[in-house]
Amino acid sequence: MSQEFVIGIDGGGTYCRAMLQDINGNILGTGEAGPANIMSNATQALTSIIQASEHAIEKSTVNVALGDIAVAAGLAGANIPQAKSAFLSLPMPFARLEVMSDLHAACLGAHNGQDGAMIICGTGSAGTVYQKGHFADKGGYGLNVGDNASAAWLGQSAIRHTLLAFDNIESRGMLFKRLTSHFDVTDPQTLIQEVSQFTAESYGQLAPVVVESFSQGCESAKKLLEQGGDYLSKLGKALHREAGQALPICFVGGLSNVYRPFLSSDVSSVLCDAAKPAQQGAIDFLKQTNSL
């Protein structure tokens, strides 16, 4: 590689964050854009990456075009080979593009390239262990069949609870009242219509309703958070079994602070802060595999 500038990307199901650096690692500018999950929508993801990159360039003092920049992107959905292949088949405006999963980029950044584990709980959820130069992933299967404890799962679970409450199977407490007020509905049929076209991102936007309901003493909301915390605890233990030891776990994502009180003690006791962001983890990976 001969590019003088590199952009690191952290692309998740809700936001895409870009960091522009020079060859010496100096941060020149940062930018944000919309979703960048290549499994959900590859074209939208590329648009978000381009927009976030352009914003980072605009905030810098350098005169450089996308075609002059190497991009290291950690992207949601990149753990699925078909999704990654389809994304890379799109026309790219960059001088070079290296794609890895957002989970791997975050793990490398969090542990500064050293052995460690990572759990992400944002729009989606997943975990990985990085040990002796190799990753072992768990979860990250998408809302249709997985992403337990995630914001999307939490929002979808809240809808299920509300429908059951309409049927008088679950209680009509604070969560029910907040959800029906949010959608301004009085019957289950209308609620079904409201969410019929929902994406994972759409469901994820309902997670704050669950968290707010819990903060006001709602037992139904608490039950959902306990279920999510139980899954994340089991995920952490599975990562330890994979590694053969209790490696430090970096727990990140929009719901990480919400779930911390619900984690088992053996998992919460090994949590650590991230040394670097995922954008830096992606850039460091690019530097390790190519000469800048």
C-alpha positions as CSV (number, residue, x, y, z in Angstrom):
1,M,0.0,0.0,0.0
2,S,1.2,3.5,-0.8
3,Q,-1.7,5.6,0.5
4,E,-0.7,8.4,2.9
5,F,-4.2,8.4,4.6
6,V,-6.3,5.6,6.0
7,I,-9.9,5.6,7.3
8,G,-11.1,3.2,10.0
9,I,-14.8,2.3,10.0
10,D,-17.0,1.0,12.8
11,G,-20.2,0.1,11.0
12,G,-23.2,-1.2,13.0
13,G,-26.9,-1.7,12.6
14,T,-27.7,1.9,13.6
15,Y,-24.6,4.0,13.1
16,C,-21.4,4.2,11.0
17,R,-18.4,5.9,12.5
18,A,-15.3,6.9,10.5
19,M,-11.8,8.0,11.7
20,L,-9.3,9.6,9.3
21,Q,-5.6,9.2,10.1
22,D,-2.4,10.0,8.4
23,I,0.4,7.4,7.9
24,N,1.8,8.2,11.4
25,G,-1.5,7.5,13.2
26,N,-2.5,11.1,13.8
27,I,-6.3,11.5,13.9
28,L,-7.3,14.1,11.3
29,G,-11.0,14.0,11.4
30,T,-14.0,11.9,12.4
31,G,-17.5,11.5,10.9
32,E,-20.8,9.6,11.3
33,A,-23.6,8.4,9.1
34,G,-26.5,5.9,9.2
35,P,-26.6,2.1,9.4
36,A,-23.9,-0.1,7.9
37,N,-25.0,-3.7,8.3
38,I,-24.0,-5.4,5.0
39,M,-26.3,-8.4,5.8
40,S,-29.4,-6.2,6.0
41,N,-28.7,-3.8,3.2
42,A,-25.3,-3.8,1.4
43,T,-26.1,-0.7,-0.7
44,Q,-27.2,1.3,2.3
45,A,-24.1,0.2,4.2
46,L,-21.8,1.5,1.4
47,T,-23.7,4.8,1.3
48,S,-23.2,5.2,5.0
49,I,-19.5,4.3,4.8
50,I,-19.0,6.9,2.0
51,Q,-20.9,9.6,3.9
52,A,-19.1,9.0,7.2
53,S,-15.8,9.0,5.4
54,E,-16.6,12.3,3.6
55,H,-17.7,13.9,6.8
56,A,-14.3,12.8,8.4
57,I,-12.5,14.4,5.5
58,E,-14.5,17.6,5.7
59,K,-13.6,18.0,9.4
60,S,-9.9,17.5,8.6
61,T,-7.5,20.1,7.2
62,V,-6.2,17.8,4.4
63,N,-7.2,18.0,0.7
64,V,-7.7,14.3,-0.1
65,A,-10.2,12.3,-2.2
66,L,-11.8,9.0,-1.4
67,G,-9.9,7.5,-4.3
68,D,-6.6,8.3,-2.5
69,I,-7.6,6.6,0.8
70,A,-7.2,3.1,2.1
71,V,-10.3,2.0,4.2
72,A,-10.3,-0.6,7.0
73,A,-13.9,-1.4,7.8
74,G,-15.4,-3.3,10.7
75,L,-18.9,-4.0,9.5
76,A,-22.0,-5.7,11.0
77,G,-22.9,-8.7,8.9
78,A,-19.3,-9.3,7.6
79,N,-19.2,-12.5,9.6
80,I,-21.6,-14.0,6.9
81,P,-19.4,-14.9,3.9
82,Q,-22.2,-14.4,1.3
83,A,-23.0,-11.0,2.7
84,K,-19.4,-10.0,2.6
85,S,-18.9,-11.2,-0.9
86,A,-22.0,-9.4,-2.1
87,F,-20.9,-6.2,-0.5
88,L,-17.4,-6.4,-2.0
89,S,-18.9,-6.8,-5.5
90,L,-20.3,-3.3,-5.3
91,P,-18.3,-0.5,-7.0
92,M,-16.0,1.1,-4.4
93,P,-14.7,4.6,-4.5
94,F,-11.7,3.9,-2.3
95,A,-8.1,3.2,-3.2
96,R,-8.3,0.0,-1.1
97,L,-10.9,-1.6,1.1
98,E,-10.3,-4.2,3.8
99,V,-13.5,-5.6,5.4
100,M,-13.8,-7.5,8.7
101,S,-16.7,-7.9,11.1
102,D,-17.4,-5.0,13.5
103,L,-17.1,-7.5,16.3
104,H,-13.5,-8.4,15.3
105,A,-12.5,-4.7,14.9
106,A,-14.0,-3.8,18.2
107,C,-12.2,-6.7,19.9
108,L,-8.8,-5.9,18.4
109,G,-9.2,-2.2,19.4
110,A,-10.5,-3.0,22.9
111,H,-7.5,-5.3,23.8
112,N,-4.9,-3.4,21.8
113,G,-4.3,-6.4,19.6
114,Q,-3.7,-8.7,22.6
115,D,-5.7,-11.8,23.6
116,G,-9.1,-11.0,25.0
117,A,-12.9,-11.4,24.6
118,M,-15.6,-9.0,23.4
119,I,-19.4,-8.9,23.7
120,I,-21.3,-6.3,21.7
121,C,-24.9,-5.5,22.6
122,G,-26.3,-2.8,20.5
123,T,-28.9,-3.1,17.7
124,G,-27.6,-6.7,17.4
125,S,-25.6,-8.9,19.8
126,A,-22.6,-11.2,19.4
127,G,-19.4,-12.3,21.2
128,T,-15.9,-13.3,20.2
129,V,-12.6,-14.5,21.6
130,Y,-9.3,-13.4,20.1
131,Q,-6.5,-15.7,21.1
132,K,-3.2,-16.5,19.5
133,G,-4.1,-14.6,16.3
134,H,-7.4,-16.3,15.8
135,F,-11.1,-15.4,16.4
136,A,-13.8,-17.7,17.7
137,D,-17.3,-16.1,17.3
138,K,-20.6,-16.8,19.0
139,G,-23.9,-15.3,18.1
140,G,-24.4,-12.5,15.6
141,Y,-27.0,-14.5,13.7
142,G,-29.5,-11.7,13.1
143,L,-32.9,-10.9,14.7
144,N,-34.8,-13.6,12.8
145,V,-33.0,-16.4,14.5
146,G,-30.8,-14.8,17.2
147,D,-29.3,-11.5,18.5
148,N,-30.7,-12.3,22.0
149,A,-30.6,-9.4,24.5
150,S,-30.0,-6.9,21.7
151,A,-31.9,-3.7,21.3
152,A,-33.8,-5.2,18.4
153,W,-34.6,-8.3,20.5
154,L,-35.7,-6.2,23.4
155,G,-38.0,-4.1,21.2
156,Q,-39.5,-7.1,19.5
157,S,-39.9,-8.9,22.9
158,A,-41.8,-5.8,24.2
159,I,-44.1,-6.1,21.2
160,R,-44.7,-9.8,22.0
161,H,-45.4,-8.9,25.6
162,T,-47.9,-6.2,24.5
163,L,-49.8,-8.6,22.3
164,L,-50.0,-11.2,25.1
165,A,-51.2,-8.4,27.4
166,F,-53.9,-7.6,24.9
167,D,-54.9,-11.3,25.2
168,N,-54.8,-11.0,29.0
169,I,-52.0,-13.6,29.2
170,E,-49.5,-11.0,30.4
171,S,-50.2,-8.1,32.7
172,R,-51.1,-4.7,31.4
173,G,-48.6,-2.8,33.4
174,M,-46.2,0.1,32.6
175,L,-44.6,-1.5,29.6
176,F,-48.0,-2.3,28.0
177,K,-49.2,1.3,28.6
178,R,-46.0,2.9,27.2
179,L,-46.0,0.7,24.1
180,T,-49.7,1.3,23.3
181,S,-49.2,5.0,23.9
182,H,-46.1,5.0,21.7
183,F,-48.0,3.6,18.8
184,D,-51.4,5.2,19.8
185,V,-53.2,1.8,19.5
186,T,-56.0,0.2,21.4
187,D,-56.1,-3.2,19.8
188,P,-53.6,-5.9,18.8
189,Q,-54.6,-5.9,15.1
190,T,-53.6,-2.2,14.7
191,L,-50.3,-2.9,16.6
192,I,-49.5,-5.8,14.2
193,Q,-50.1,-3.5,11.3
194,E,-47.8,-0.8,12.8
195,V,-44.9,-3.2,13.1
196,S,-45.5,-5.3,10.0
197,Q,-42.6,-3.8,8.1
198,F,-40.2,-3.3,11.0
199,T,-36.5,-4.0,10.6
200,A,-34.1,-4.8,13.4
201,E,-33.2,-1.1,13.5
202,S,-36.9,-0.2,13.9
203,Y,-37.4,-2.7,16.8
204,G,-34.2,-1.4,18.3
205,Q,-35.6,2.0,18.6
206,L,-38.2,0.6,21.0
207,A,-35.6,-0.6,23.5
208,P,-35.6,2.8,25.4
209,V,-39.3,2.2,26.1
210,V,-38.4,-1.0,27.9
211,V,-35.5,0.6,29.8
212,E,-37.7,3.6,30.9
213,S,-40.4,1.3,32.0
214,F,-38.0,-0.7,34.1
215,S,-36.7,2.5,35.7
216,Q,-40.2,3.2,36.9
217,G,-40.6,-0.2,38.5
218,C,-42.2,-2.2,35.8
219,E,-41.9,-5.9,36.5
220,S,-42.5,-7.0,32.9
221,A,-39.7,-4.8,31.7
222,K,-37.4,-6.1,34.5
223,K,-38.2,-9.7,33.4
224,L,-37.1,-8.9,29.8
225,L,-33.9,-7.3,31.0
226,E,-33.3,-10.3,33.3
227,Q,-33.7,-12.7,30.3
228,G,-31.3,-10.6,28.3
229,G,-28.8,-10.5,31.1
230,D,-29.0,-14.2,31.6
231,Y,-28.2,-14.8,27.9
232,L,-25.3,-12.4,28.0
233,S,-23.9,-14.1,31.1
234,K,-24.1,-17.5,29.4
235,L,-22.4,-16.0,26.3
236,G,-19.6,-14.7,28.5
237,K,-19.2,-18.2,30.1
238,A,-19.1,-19.8,26.6
239,L,-16.4,-17.4,25.6
240,H,-14.3,-18.4,28.6
241,R,-14.8,-22.1,27.8
242,E,-13.7,-21.4,24.2
243,A,-10.6,-19.7,25.5
244,G,-9.9,-22.3,28.2
245,Q,-9.5,-19.5,30.7
246,A,-11.2,-16.4,32.0
247,L,-9.9,-13.8,29.6
248,P,-10.9,-10.2,30.2
249,I,-14.1,-9.3,28.4
250,C,-14.8,-5.9,27.0
251,F,-18.6,-5.3,27.0
252,V,-19.7,-2.5,24.6
253,G,-22.7,-1.3,22.7
254,G,-25.7,0.9,23.4
255,L,-27.2,-1.5,26.0
256,S,-23.9,-2.5,27.8
257,N,-24.5,-0.2,30.8
258,V,-28.1,-1.2,31.0
259,Y,-27.3,-4.9,31.3
260,R,-24.3,-4.8,33.6
261,P,-26.4,-5.1,36.8
262,F,-28.0,-8.2,35.3
263,L,-24.7,-10.1,34.6
264,S,-23.5,-13.0,36.7
265,S,-20.7,-12.2,39.0
266,D,-18.2,-14.5,37.3
267,V,-18.7,-12.5,34.1
268,S,-19.0,-9.0,35.5
269,S,-15.8,-9.6,37.5
270,V,-13.6,-9.8,34.4
271,L,-15.1,-6.9,32.4
272,C,-12.7,-4.3,31.2
273,D,-12.7,-1.0,29.4
274,A,-11.8,-0.7,25.7
275,A,-8.2,0.5,25.1
276,K,-9.1,1.8,21.6
277,P,-12.3,2.2,19.5
278,A,-13.3,-0.3,16.8
279,Q,-12.1,2.2,14.1
280,Q,-8.6,2.0,15.5
281,G,-8.8,-1.8,15.7
282,A,-9.7,-2.0,12.0
283,I,-6.8,0.3,11.1
284,D,-4.3,-1.6,13.3
285,F,-5.4,-4.8,11.5
286,L,-4.8,-3.2,8.1
287,K,-1.4,-2.1,9.2
288,Q,-0.5,-5.6,10.4
289,T,-1.5,-7.2,7.2
290,N,-0.3,-4.5,4.7
291,S,2.5,-2.0,4.8
292,L,1.1,1.6,4.9
